[in-house]
Amino acid sequence: MDIDGRLQEFASVWERKPVLRTIYSHYYRLILAACGPGRTLEIGGGVGNLKRFAKEILTVDILPAPWLDVVCDAQKLPFEHASFGNIIMFDVLHHLASPPAFFREAERVLRSGGKLVVLEPAITPVSWLFYNYFHHESVDMSQDPFQRVAPAIKDPYASNQAIPTLLFCKYQQRFHAHYPNLRITETKLFSLFAYPMSGGFKRWSLIPQRLVSPMLRLEERLNPLLGRLLAFRLLAIVTRI
């Protein structure tokens, strides 16, 4: 099976970079703690890191790889109605060509009371500077995230990092109006220092491994005070009602 070269590069960085693994392990624990009972579907499994933490989840992605359970488009899921208690997405939503098409599918395959757990970039005054000038993915706060875009074949890495912040922070009321069976039940802004200093999936890091865990603990205390100004990540929980 041919694996996309970008996936191979991400997997290589993951194996060589303990700082990144520590930070993402923290993220995975937050995601899994937010899940409820029932089968769990991970959309956008990427290099398969989350499944190392929860082997029982069903992992799908649009790019084929041997560690995936299913290859499919998030905007047209091959599953029956009310199949899952949870859907997990980590850095996937801002890559979708048509978020409305995905949310219709999420509403369809989630059972009543099921949860969509999304961890994505957060666009705050400080993080915008980093994402806009030092990151390869675009940030367009003027895009209408409710625009009905016909699902089309495109580069799965094309993105707008502003989409999650627009949906879950700026336009919550519009979200509920567009998707009356989905309710945003929690939005958390977090990740202040360790993640940007780690360089993410770049090969460099500005933080030594020994300081990552203490810094993450410090961030948890500071998030309520500084999150709206400094946060680089958001965790959104959407419940199927």
C-alpha positions in Angstrom: 0.0 0.0 0.0 1.3 3.4 -1.0 1.3 5.9 2.0 1.2 9.6 1.4 4.7 11.1 1.8 3.4 13.7 4.3 2.1 11.0 6.5 5.4 9.3 6.4 7.1 12.6 7.4 4.7 13.1 10.3 5.3 9.6 11.5 9.1 10.1 11.4 8.9 13.3 13.4 6.6 11.6 16.0 9.1 8.8 16.6 12.1 11.2 16.9 10.5 13.8 19.1 9.6 12.9 22.7 8.5 16.5 23.4 5.8 16.2 20.8 4.7 12.8 22.1 4.3 14.1 25.7 2.2 17.1 24.6 0.0 15.0 22.3 -0.4 12.4 25.0 -1.8 15.1 27.2 -4.2 16.1 24.3 -5.3 12.4 23.8 -6.1 12.1 27.5 -8.3 15.2 27.3 -10.1 13.9 24.3 -10.8 10.4 25.7 -11.9 11.8 29.0 -14.6 13.8 27.2 -16.1 10.8 25.5 -19.2 9.1 26.8 -20.2 5.4 26.6 -20.6 3.5 23.3 -18.6 2.8 20.2 -16.1 5.5 19.3 -15.2 6.6 15.7 -12.0 8.6 15.0 -12.2 10.6 11.8 -8.9 11.6 10.4 -6.7 9.0 12.0 -3.6 10.3 10.3 -0.5 8.4 11.4 -2.5 6.3 13.9 -1.2 7.8 17.2 -4.5 8.0 19.0 -5.3 4.4 18.5 -2.1 3.5 20.4 -4.0 5.0 23.4 -7.4 3.4 22.7 -7.1 0.3 20.5 -10.9 -0.2 20.5 -11.7 2.9 18.5 -12.6 2.6 14.9 -10.2 4.8 12.9 -10.9 6.2 9.4 -9.2 8.7 7.1 -9.4 9.8 3.5 -5.8 8.8 2.9 -5.1 5.1 2.9 -2.7 3.6 5.4 -2.3 0.0 6.8 -3.2 1.0 10.4 -6.7 2.4 9.4 -9.9 0.4 9.8 -11.8 2.2 7.0 -10.8 4.6 4.2 -13.6 7.1 3.6 -14.6 10.8 3.3 -15.8 12.5 6.6 -18.5 14.2 4.5 -20.0 10.9 3.4 -19.5 8.3 6.1 -20.2 4.6 5.3 -22.0 3.8 8.5 -25.6 3.3 9.6 -27.7 5.8 11.5 -27.0 6.0 15.2 -24.0 3.7 15.0 -21.7 5.5 17.5 -21.7 7.0 21.0 -18.7 9.2 20.2 -16.9 10.8 17.2 -13.4 12.1 17.7 -11.6 14.6 15.5 -8.1 15.9 16.2 -6.9 18.6 13.8 -9.4 17.5 11.1 -12.3 19.8 11.0 -10.3 22.8 9.7 -9.3 20.6 6.7 -12.8 19.7 5.5 -14.1 21.1 2.2 -17.6 21.3 3.5 -18.2 21.5 7.3 -22.0 21.5 6.8 -21.8 18.2 5.0 -19.8 16.7 7.8 -22.1 17.9 10.6 -25.1 16.4 8.8 -23.2 13.1 8.8 -22.2 13.5 12.4 -25.8 14.1 13.3 -26.8 11.0 11.4 -24.3 8.5 12.7 -24.3 9.6 16.4 -26.9 8.1 18.6 -29.0 10.3 20.9 -26.8 11.7 23.7 -23.7 10.8 21.7 -20.7 13.2 21.6 -18.6 14.8 19.0 -15.2 15.7 20.6 -13.1 18.0 18.6 -9.6 19.3 19.3 -8.4 22.0 16.9 -6.4 25.2 16.6 -7.7 28.1 18.6 -7.4 31.6 17.1 -6.7 34.1 19.8 -4.9 37.5 19.6 -1.5 35.8 20.3 -2.0 32.5 18.5 -3.2 34.4 15.4 0.3 35.9 15.1 1.9 32.5 15.2 -0.5 30.7 13.0 -0.7 33.6 10.4 3.0 34.3 10.1 4.9 31.2 11.1 2.6 28.3 10.1 2.0 27.0 6.6 -1.8 26.7 7.0 -4.1 29.6 6.3 -6.1 31.6 8.8 -9.2 33.3 7.3 -11.6 34.7 9.9 -13.8 36.2 7.1 -14.9 32.8 5.8 -18.5 31.7 6.5 -18.2 28.3 8.1 -21.9 27.6 7.4 -21.6 28.0 3.6 -22.8 24.9 1.8 -19.8 23.9 -0.3 -20.4 20.8 -2.5 -18.0 18.1 -1.4 -15.2 17.8 -3.9 -11.9 16.1 -4.3 -9.2 18.4 -3.0 -5.9 18.3 -1.2 -6.8 16.8 2.2 -4.1 19.0 3.8 -5.7 22.3 2.4 -7.2 24.1 5.4 -8.5 27.2 7.1 -7.4 27.1 10.8 -10.1 29.7 11.7 -13.0 27.4 11.1 -13.2 25.8 14.6 -13.0 29.1 16.4 -15.7 30.6 14.1 -18.0 27.6 14.7 -17.5 27.0 18.4 -16.7 30.5 19.8 -17.8 33.3 17.5 -20.9 31.8 16.0 -22.4 29.5 18.6 -25.9 30.7 18.2 -25.7 30.3 14.4 -24.3 26.8 14.9 -27.4 25.8 17.0 -29.7 27.4 14.5 -28.1 25.5 11.6 -27.8 22.2 13.4 -30.8 22.0 15.9 -30.0 18.4 16.9 -26.4 19.3 17.9 -25.6 21.3 21.0 -22.2 22.8 21.9 -22.0 21.7 25.5 -18.4 22.7 26.3 -15.7 24.8 24.7 -12.3 24.9 26.4 -9.4 27.3 25.3 -6.1 26.0 26.4 -2.4 25.2 25.4 -0.5 28.4 26.1 3.2 27.8 25.9 4.4 24.2 25.5 2.8 23.5 22.2 4.1 26.6 20.2 7.5 26.2 21.8 7.6 22.5 20.8 7.3 23.4 17.1 4.6 20.8 16.6 5.5 18.5 13.8 8.5 20.5 12.8 11.8 18.9 13.6 12.9 21.7 15.9 11.8 22.4 19.5 12.5 25.3 21.9 11.6 23.4 25.1 13.5 20.6 26.7 11.7 17.4 27.4 12.1 17.7 31.2 10.1 20.9 31.2 7.1 19.8 29.2 5.1 18.1 32.0 5.7 20.9 34.5 4.7 23.5 31.9 1.5 21.6 31.0 0.5 21.6 34.7 1.2 25.3 35.0 -0.9 25.9 31.9 -3.9 24.2 33.4 -3.8 26.7 36.2 -3.4 29.7 33.9 -5.9 28.7 31.2 -9.0 30.3 32.9 -7.1 33.6 33.2 -5.2 33.7 29.9 -6.9 31.3 27.5 -8.9 34.0 25.6 -5.7 35.9 25.0 -3.0 33.2 24.5 -4.6 29.8 23.8 -3.4 27.8 20.8 -5.9 25.0 21.1 -9.6 24.6 21.7 -11.5 21.5 22.8 -15.2 21.5 21.8 -17.8 18.9 22.9 -20.9 18.8 20.8 -23.8 16.6 22.0 -26.4 14.9 19.8 -29.8 15.9 21.3 
